[in-house]
């Protein structure tokens, strides 16, 4: 997609602000926001074929990237506040948003070939194995520290959320205990301690995995998507299940009947938002 005369630097900056919402809000797709704003195909082409038209595409995306940084910083403070003061309601809303995307993701998984027994095995096997690993991750690997190395990993996951359709990096960051520290760093504009390692991790993931993911989806479309479905379902369930050994696990201590009511409403609103976003994704992609 070529740059249009009306696609000014300021316009691309504001596109970056909007797209940033999809990178840290579970269930909201940064990819579909990019598609709606008309830069998704060019973004994927830039990542998968980095050296092709590098200078032209690099300068095209600089204002988008700057807008993304500002958008993340603006959103981080209210998200951090809500996680501290309305964690249960917010996480049920997050889970609803992800649940709302599942019908479209399931439809996409069988779009090229009919679903077969191997697909079901891929899905249920991934669901059980990834769910077990994620739940007992702190026992197996220890707590992932919120330091430079931890945020490099966060950057890798955020980039994979763009490269791997349907994968929500925020789910995994919540389970790994990196989500709130990341929000705090974004809010404080911690350029060297948070922004830089996330940028490094994101760039590494794009360079190392973009062509490989493109090839896997082309050759094993159904298998890859059922693998993704298993991870998405497992991580969504774990958002709502208390885990005393996880740093950011949900806690129902002190929940009142009104908390349950508001959580139910947040779940319904999240499902509606996720479903709407996923239908837009199918339409624009």
Secondary structure as GFF3:
##gff-version 3
##sequence-region A 1 285
A	DSSP	alpha_helix	9	24	.	.	.	ID=ss1
A	DSSP	alpha_helix	30	36	.	.	.	ID=ss2
A	DSSP	alpha_helix	40	48	.	.	.	ID=ss3
A	DSSP	alpha_helix	54	85	.	.	.	ID=ss4
A	DSSP	alpha_helix	87	109	.	.	.	ID=ss5
A	DSSP	alpha_helix	117	135	.	.	.	ID=ss6
A	DSSP	alpha_helix	137	141	.	.	.	ID=ss7
A	DSSP	alpha_helix	148	163	.	.	.	ID=ss8
A	DSSP	alpha_helix	169	176	.	.	.	ID=ss9
A	DSSP	alpha_helix	179	187	.	.	.	ID=ss10
A	DSSP	pi_helix	191	195	.	.	.	ID=ss11
A	DSSP	alpha_helix	196	219	.	.	.	ID=ss12
A	DSSP	alpha_helix	221	240	.	.	.	ID=ss13
A	DSSP	alpha_helix	257	284	.	.	.	ID=ss14
###
